Amino acid sequence: MKKLILTIAALAAFSVSQAQETQKYMVVNLSSGLTKTIPLDEVTNVEFQDLAPAITKKTFEVNGVKFVMRKVEKGSFYMQTMEEDASKKVTLTKDFWMAETVVTQELYKAVTGESLPSNWQPWMFNDRYPIELTVPQANAFISKLNELTGKKFRLPTEAEWEYAARGGKYHTPTLYAGSNEIFRVAWYKDNNELADNLIVALKGPNQLNLYDMSGLIWEWTSDVSWDFDVLPYGTDPANPNTGDYEKTFVVRGGRYTSPAEECTVFSRKNQQNPPSSYNFDTQTGIRLVLTAE
């Protein structure tokens, strides 16, 4: 199904006497370059995914492998709810960059010089598949990447992850990252058999041009699990790991075998880091973040 991008609201001008007989229309530009005219009284049945205007991107290259990051402008949102709830308001005070996709096996090999395939299908032996890592492996990968680039890449906090998944300051109240229709944006349990390969960026992006933030693979955040009475709300909330890898971490986004409810932008899950640093079957990948200068 083509993504619809709202470009023009065209309302015909008619005399008052003709008004009751006039059907008003909205002109929509399809991603194919074609246009479609939709009656205004049917607009509520059409989902418009407005892309943020001119989202800034940066391209990085490591040993011949490129990856793209999109700028996420600071702002506020209501975390883990679709409604305005003052008790759950989060304000992020710094812009940051987030990778368009999770780290792929190709990028992992470029940074570390090693292949690390999963022990199970379907992630084996394809450069564009997400890499599955334990938290120590993720931190070691990021440390090596920072050494090679001179940057300070990191994992996102849980609040940053949800804010970006919703579309940042351009967010609309959609259940999934960029849409209310999960088939548009996610590989999950009801459609994963339709994919030739479950590689990154096959489904549509959200407003910030971020792919697969719903479905495909769980994503580690830098936050360990919050206590029930200490939730990630307020200003720049974070609950970072202090080196104890036996802690339970927050993962987000769902994966290709998840039910739809696990793939929403507000669904959260606690996951124990595997006890062995060599356990490749974590079912969890990583998405890079870089604080804007």
Salt bridges, closest charged atoms under 4 A:
GLU73 OE1 - LYS169 NZ 3.53
ASP95 OD2 - LYS71 NZ 3.81
GLU100 OE2 - ARG70 NE 2.71
GLU106 OE1 - ARG128 NH1 3.91
ASP127 OD1 - LYS109 NZ 2.65
GLU147 OE2 - LYS144 NZ 3.64
GLU158 OE2 - ARG252 NE 3.06
GLU158 OE2 - ARG268 NE 2.62
GLU160 OE1 - ARG154 NH1 2.83
GLU162 OE2 - ARG166 NH2 2.89
GLU162 OE1 - ARG252 NH2 2.56
GLU181 OE1 - ARG184 NE 3.14
GLU219 OE2 - ARG287 NH2 2.86
